[in-house]
Amino acid sequence: MSTHHVKEVGADRDLAQLGLAAVLGLIGLVTLWDTSRLEVGFADPVGPKVFPYVIGTVMLVLAVALAISALAGDRGEVEGGEDVDLGVAADWLTVARLVGVLVLTIATVSWLGWALTGAILFAGSAWALGSRTQVRDAIVGLVLAVGSWYAFYVGLGIPLAPGVLDGIL
C-alpha cells in the first residue's frame, strides 16, 4: 500500500510576501493617482510630475513581480544570523536612548540650528549605541554636521536652519 503525500493548496506561498506586494501596489496606485491630481502651470519639459509617475510605476511593477514570485512559491532566504542571536531580548534601554536623542534633535533644531543639533544627534546616537569616546564623537559629529550644512547651503542652495550660529556660518 503506497502513501501519497498531498500538498496543501497555498502551503508553499509566503503570505507575508503577498501582503507586502499588496501594500506596495496600493502605495504605487495612490502615488499615481495623487500625481495625476497635481495642477502644474507651465514647467520645463520634464516637469514636476515625471518623477512621481516613475516612482509609482516602478512600485507597481515591483509589486506585480513580488506577487508572481510569491505565488510561484519562491521564498526569501533565511538569514544565517551569524552575528544575530534571536534568543536574546531587545535592548529597550538602547532604543529609549535613541528615541530620546531623536526627540531632543527635533525639539532643538530650529533653536540651535542644524550644525549644533546634527553634532548632538551624531554624538548622542554613538553614545546610545555604546561608544565610550564622547569627546571624539562630539568633534566628528560637529565636523559632519557643519560639513553637511555647507554642502546643502553652498552645494545645493538649500538653507538649513543656522539657529544660534546665524551670522557665524
N, C-alpha and C positions, 0 to 999 in steps of 0.2 A: 504494500500500500504506500503510495507516494504522497508526500505532503507538499502542497503548493503554498508558496508564500504570496499572499495577496497584498499588494501595495495599496495603502490607503490613499485615496484621491486627495491631493493637496498636501500630502505629508512631506514632500520634498520641496515645497515652496516656502520661502522665507517671508513671512507676513510682515516683518519689520521693514524689509526692503520694499515690499509693495506699498506699505504705509508711507515710507519716505518718498517713493515715486509719486504717490498721490499728492502729498504735500508740496513737493517740488513742482508738479504740474499745476496745482492750484495757484501757487505763487507766480509761476510763469504766466498763467492766464490773467491773473489780477494785474501783473505788470504790463502786459499788452493792452488790456482794457483801459487801465489808468493812463497809459501813454497815449492811447487814441483820443482821450478826452482833453489832452493838453491843447491850449489855444496859443498858438505862436504866431506872431506877426511876421514881418519879413526877417529872414535869417540867412545865414550863409548857406551854401549848397548842402552841407552836411546837416546842419540844424540840430536843435536840442532833442529831437525825437529819435534820432538814429540809434544812439547807444541803449536807451531803454528797450527799443524794439529788438535789438540784437540780443540783449541780456534775456528778455522774456522768451525769445525764440530758442535760444540755447538752453534755457531751463526746461522748456517743453521737450526739446529733442533729448536731453539727458533723462528726463522723467520717463519718456517712452522707452529709451534704451535700458534703463534700470528695470522697468516693469517687464520688458521682454526677457531680460536676463534672469530676473527672479522667477518668472513663470516657467522658464526653461529648467529651473532647478539649480541654477548657479548660486553659490553662497560665498560670502566673503571668507577669506582665510582667517582662522582664529589666530590672534596674535600669540606668539610664543611666550611672551611675558617674561623674557629673561631678566628684566630689571623691575618687573612689577609683581608684587606679592598680593594676589587677590584676596588672601585671607586676612590681611591687615585692614583695620577700620580706617575710615577717612580721618585726616588730621584737621579737625574742626577749628583748632586754635589758629593754625596757619591760614585757613580760609577766612576766619574772622579778622585776623590781622590784615590780610589783603583787602577785604571789604572795607575795613577802616581806613586804609591808605587811599583807596579809591574815593570814598566819601569825603575824606579830607581834601583830596585833589579837586573834586567837583565843587566843594564849598569855598575853596580859596583861590581858584584860578582867575576869577575876574578881579579880585583884590590884589593878590600877589603877582599875577601875570604868569604866562607860560614858562618863562625862563626859570623862575624860582620854583613854581609848582611842579614843573617837569623834573627838576632835580630832586624834589621831595618824593615824587612818585617813584623815581628810579631807586633812590636810596631806601625808601620805605619798603618797596617791594623786595629789594635784595635782603633787607633785614627780616621781613616776614618769611622769606624762603630759607633763612638760616645763615646769611652772611654775617661774619663777625668783624668785618673791616669797615665800620661805618664812615670813617673819615675818607677812605679811598672811594667808597660808594657815593658819598656826597660830592666829591670832586668829579668823578666820572659822570654822575647824573647832571651836574651843573654844566660840564662841557657838552654833553649830548643835548641838553635842553636849550642852551644858548645857541649851539650849532644848528639845531632844528628850527629855532626861532628865526635865525638869519636865513636859513635855507628857504623857509616859507616866505619871509618878508622880501628878501632880495631876489632869490631864485625864481619864485613863483608869483611874487607880487601879492601874496595873501598875508595881510597883517594879523598876527596872533596878539592876544592881549598882552601888553607890556606891563601892566599893573604898576607896582611901586617903582619899577625901573623905567618908567616913561621918561624920556629925555636922556636917559643914560645909554640905552641900547641903540 
